[in-house]
Amino acid sequence: MHLYHSDQASLRLNALVDIAPHLALQGAMQVGDDQRYELGMRYSFGRL
């Protein structure tokens, strides 16, 4: 991908799915100059 006169560009897709009231599952896929896959969890300590 060529963006802003540079060949170092990437595209990242991210998803966040609630699996419990304070717990969510997060996944991401990044392609381009740095191709990687990620999976993680988020915990919410309460409302902000």
N, C-alpha and C positions, 0 to 999 in steps of 0.2 A: 504494500500500500504506500502510495506517495502522497504525503500531506504536508503542507506548509514548507515545501522545498527540503523535505527530509524523508529518508527511507525508514526512520525509526518511529513507526506508528503502530498502534495495536487497538484491538476492539475487545471490550470486556462485557460479558453478559452476566447478570447477577440475579438471583432469586432468593426470596425470604419467605418461609412458610411457617405459620404458627402451628405448633404441635401440642401445646398445653397453654394454660393462661399466662404463664410468665416465661415460656420456653419456645424458641424458634430455631428452625434448621435453616442454615444459609449455605448456598452453593454458588460457585462462580466458575466461569470458563473464560480464559483470555487467549486470544490468538493474535499473531502478528510478530513483532520483533522478540517478544518474550511469551512463548506458549506455555500455559500452565493451567491446572485444574485445582480447585480448592473446595473444601467442605468443612463447615464449622457449625458451632451452636452459639446462640445468644441467650443470655438470661437477663430478664428485666427485674430490677429490684423495686419497681413501683412506677407510678405515673410521674411524669415530669411536669 
